[in-house]
């Protein structure tokens, strides 16, 4: 049985989140129902922040999801995909978001 590579789709990104220096939500957009309620979303965001705000790496695996992130002064930008998602694709989305906001807010 031949396994074909997964086709790229618009459903690569499960969520985009921007948190402040305290881990509080500034912006969050979830593109599926992995975390359907606001309470579950807030708990997930706190968990992500607690696991990532002290590290210098750019990729984390958390709760079966791939999380790529970047920090700038007092903001944390996260792009979340499924565990089998290509990290380079998620990083490209993160860099595009980060660079676009940087240009707009200069």
PyMOL commands that set and color helices and strands:
alter all, ss='L'
color gray80, all
select helices_A, chain A and resi 38-52+87-104
alter helices_A, ss='H'
color red, helices_A
select strands_A, chain A and resi 15-20+25-30+59-62+65-72+75-82
alter strands_A, ss='S'
color yellow, strands_A
deselect
rebuild
show_as cartoon
